[in-house]
Amino acid sequence: MKLLILDGYNVIHKIPQVAAQLNTSLEQARLSLSNFILTWKKQHAYNGNICIVFDGKDGSISNSQSLSGIKCVYTNTKQEADDRIISMVKNSQNSKTITVVSNDNYVTNNCKAHGAVVKAVQFLLQPSKSRASQPDKNIDPATKKDINDYLRKEWGL
């Protein structure tokens, strides 16, 4: 099963509408990120598991909970979220099924070294590729030739 792991606070600070919630509270920003990811999951028809990892230093939250249906893991006070993410990848049965989203070099370099796919936060901001926006790949050869000839002429190639 595919697993998408997000470096929680790293991602919060890179998504403007989520980062804006930090003005209200850290809890509101975490909830906003969970809602953002839930929407992203639906728009991109992502069918794997998703886990957001946060530093749990505020001590007011349990080690694991669900926000908006997205699993959230909070480290204990002696462990950084970065190290928890790396440990999750390192100790997995098949790290090739894991995608880590972070812009943190320490996280990305270590997760790559352990076989995970790593994506920058920008990955979450890309629009979904819906079927309607994809070109029809079943163009007959004659039509394809006509289109290519027309474009070559228009573009002066």
Protein Blocks (a to p, Z undefined) as FASTA:
>chain_A
ZZddddfklmmmmmmklmmmmmmommlmmmmmmmmmmmmmmmnopabdcdddddfklopa
cfbdceehiacddddfkbcfklmmmmmmmmpmblmlpccddfbfklmmmmmmnopacddf
klmmpccddfklpccfkbcfklmmmmmmmmmmmnoZZ
